[in-house]
Amino acid sequence: MASQSFAVKYVIRAKFEVDGLVEKPDVIGAVFGQTEGLFGSELDLRELQKSGRVGRIEVDITSQRDNRTIGSITVPTSLDKVSTAIIAASIESIDRVGPCSAHVSLEKIEDVRETKRKAIIERAKEILQRWKLEATSETEEIFREVSEILRAAKIKEYGPEKLPAGPEIDASNEIIIVEGRADVINLLKHGINNVIALEGVKIPETVIRLTRDKEATAFLDGDHGGDLILKELLQVAKIKYVARAPKGKEVEDLNAKEIEMALQNRVPVEEMIERRKKYRKVLVPKEIVEAAESLKGTLEAILFNNKLEPIKRLPVSELADTLKGAEDVNTVVFDGIVTQRIVDIASEKNIKYLIAARISDVIKQPLNVNLLTFDDVIG
């Protein structure tokens, strides 16, 4: 794999089989085309490559015989674990390469940093062993004291789920909820001891219980993974405040000033919810509302003509290419995210309405296309 110009955290490795003879550009085109628009610009492969969060996607074809093509796909990322897992699942959902049916399966997600850490630890063991043999008793005593300071910064296991937590989680009337163990360690290093980690998107029962008895602040990464966890937290736990790392940053990487600023700027949940409610409901024909309801959770789209008659239903992954060749389409309703590419195509084709589950934050509002979400419309 070619060297990357960014710090790789994880490498997605997948294998594919295609029922036909295809070339590398065909596979790469399928990777970009069939994952586009599934989760918005935040997880769009083209946008992620432009921002340096995803590196060069490598495709190797290892066999072409019996009218079949077999090979591998490698995707290096500097994203967090949640976003990397979503990218891996999106790639695994590819079912066609060009005109041929295909099957993609995930082999593994390699944690580059973990591999490096293991090598460092093994080398550290060798250094320590030599040091122990050569050091005087006084030097050994100093080393033991330093080791105690460095040992996981007073971190402990809390609750039946053995969640990483600080020593003051029981004594304090306020708690700070973070995403993972590395976040806990970073906050402890900067003197914040009433902290506990979720260790996953599923909210542990221990955290839910704590939020009933203590004032809880959710302190999450400034990325799409943080958005997903916040949504889950607000559904099941009693959160009073929300603090976020700067956009694109993770709590585990913040310095003392960034941590202080993020917590000072935390927002009450009630205020955040009120902000989200400040939009105008739009009255649309009942056919559109019914279509929006039927599409939720399907990752599919329905195209309507000028008489608001449904003319085609298709997967969202095929929407952009279908719209390029479509005629007489008035409204598109789809279970996905409105991206700039979809907007540009709709504007060119004189499509009047795009109604979707979400609208990307970086969209340039077109003059001739109305952008709405499922929550915006009523019948």
LINKAHU-V177138 format. One record per residue. PHI is phi in radians with two decimals (* if undefined). BURIAL is b if it has 9 or more other ideal C-beta (glycine too) atoms within 8 Angstrom, else e. Layout:
PHI:BURIAL, PHI:BURIAL
This chain:
*:e, -1.16:e, -1.16:e, -1.76:e, -1.62:e, -2.44:e, -1.43:e, -1.29:b, -1.72:b, -2.35:b, -2.21:b, -1.48:b, -2.12:b, -2.30:b, -2.09:b, -2.42:b, -2.30:b, -2.12:b, -1.44:e, 2.82:b, -1.69:e, -2.26:b, -1.97:e, -0.95:e, -1.02:e, -1.14:b, -1.18:b, -1.08:b, -1.07:b, -1.17:b, -1.03:b, -1.29:b, -1.19:b, -1.49:b, -1.80:b, -1.18:b, 1.43:b, -1.19:b, -2.32:b, 1.52:b, -1.13:b, -1.08:b, -2.14:b, -1.45:b, -1.03:b, -1.10:e, -1.16:b, -1.15:b, -1.18:b, -1.07:e, -1.51:e, 1.40:e, -1.60:b, -2.24:b, -1.55:b, -1.15:e, -1.48:b, -1.76:b, -2.14:b, -2.06:e, -1.73:b, -1.75:e, -2.74:e, -2.42:e, -2.74:e, 0.93:e, 1.01:e, -2.33:b, -2.16:b, -2.14:b, -3.01:b, -2.38:b, -2.16:b, -2.17:b, -2.24:b, -1.50:b, -2.37:b, -1.99:b, -1.37:b, -1.36:b, -1.09:e, -1.09:b, -1.12:b, -1.10:b, -1.13:b, -1.14:b, -1.05:b, -1.07:b, -1.14:b, -1.10:b, -1.11:b, -1.17:b, -1.42:b, -1.08:b, -2.16:e, -2.53:b, -2.21:b, 1.04:b, -1.51:e, -1.74:b, -1.25:e, -2.52:b, -2.35:e, -2.06:b, -2.29:e, -1.33:b, -1.51:e, -2.98:e, -1.97:b, -1.52:e, -1.52:e, -1.08:b, -1.18:e, -1.15:e, -1.05:b, -1.15:e, -1.05:e, -1.07:e, -1.11:e, -1.12:e, -1.09:e, -1.09:e, -1.15:e, -1.09:e, -1.06:e, -1.11:e, -1.11:e, -1.11:e, -1.10:e, -1.14:e, -1.09:b, -1.08:e, -1.22:e, -1.62:e, -1.28:b, -1.40:e, -1.08:e, -1.15:e, -1.11:b, -1.10:b, -1.15:e, -1.09:e, -1.06:b, -1.10:e, -1.16:e, -1.13:e, -1.06:e, -1.10:e, -1.16:e, -1.40:e, -1.26:e, 0.92:e, 0.81:e, 1.13:e, -1.21:b, -2.43:e, -1.65:e, -2.24:b, 1.32:b, -1.08:e, -1.43:e, 0.95:e, -1.33:b, -1.11:b, -2.66:b, -1.49:b, -1.26:e, -1.83:e, -1.15:b, -1.46:e, -1.27:e, -1.48:b, -1.44:e, -2.11:b, -2.27:b, -2.03:b, -1.77:b, -2.11:b, -1.43:b, -2.49:b, -1.03:b, -1.09:e, -1.16:b, -1.05:b, -1.04:b, -1.13:b, -1.20:b, -1.08:b, -1.06:e, -1.82:e, 1.46:e, -1.80:b, -1.88:b, -1.70:b, -2.13:b, -2.53:b, -1.86:b, -1.42:b, 1.02:b, 2.53:e, -1.30:e, -1.22:e, -1.41:b, -1.16:b, -1.06:e, -1.05:b, -1.18:b, -1.02:b, -1.13:e, -1.06:b, -1.21:b, -1.32:e, -1.83:e, -2.27:b, -1.29:e, -1.94:b, -2.00:b, -1.56:b, -2.00:b, -2.11:b, -1.08:b, -1.56:b, -2.43:b, -1.13:b, -1.06:b, -1.08:b, -1.08:e, -1.11:b, -1.17:b, -1.06:b, -1.03:e, -1.17:b, -1.02:b, -1.16:b, -1.39:e, -2.11:e, -2.13:b, -1.70:e, -1.76:b, -1.65:e, -2.27:b, -2.21:b, -2.11:b, -2.26:b, -1.14:b, -0.94:b, -0.92:e, 1.49:e, -1.86:b, -1.96:b, -1.01:b, -1.13:b, -1.78:e, -1.34:b, -1.56:e, -1.04:e, -1.15:e, -1.14:b, -1.10:b, -1.04:e, -1.12:e, -1.09:b, -1.27:b, -1.13:e, -1.65:e, -1.04:b, -2.05:b, -1.03:e, -1.03:b, -1.03:e, -1.14:e, -1.10:b, -1.16:e, -1.09:e, -1.04:e, -1.21:e, -1.39:e, -1.39:e, -2.37:e, -1.68:e, -1.22:e, -2.00:e, -1.38:e, -2.29:b, -0.98:e, -1.06:e, -1.06:b, -1.25:b, -1.09:b, -1.12:b, -1.11:b, -1.05:b, -1.14:e, -1.22:e, -1.54:b, -0.99:b, 1.47:e, -1.73:e, 0.99:b, -2.18:b, -2.32:b, -2.20:b, -1.77:b, -2.07:b, -1.55:b, -1.13:e, -1.58:e, 1.00:b, -1.71:e, -1.15:b, -2.00:e, -2.88:e, -2.14:e, -2.68:b, -1.16:e, -1.04:b, -1.09:b, -1.76:b, -1.10:b, -1.03:b, -1.14:e, -1.16:b, -1.12:b, -1.02:e, -1.79:e, -1.44:b, -2.29:e, 1.02:e, -1.67:b, -1.74:b, -2.42:b, -2.14:b, -2.01:b, -2.62:b, -1.53:b, -2.87:b, -2.10:b, -1.24:b, -1.84:b, -1.07:b, -1.10:b, -1.10:b, -1.07:b, -1.08:b, -1.16:b, -1.07:b, -1.10:b, -1.15:e, -1.63:b, 1.04:e, -1.37:b, -1.49:e, -2.31:b, -2.06:b, -2.12:b, -2.43:b, -1.14:b, -2.59:b, -2.11:b, -1.04:b, -1.22:e, -1.84:e, -1.29:b, -1.55:e, -1.08:e, -1.36:b, -1.43:e, -1.92:e, -2.19:b, -1.59:e, -1.83:b, -2.38:b, -1.85:b, -1.00:b, -1.28:e, -1.39:b, -1.82:b, -2.32:e, -1.74:b
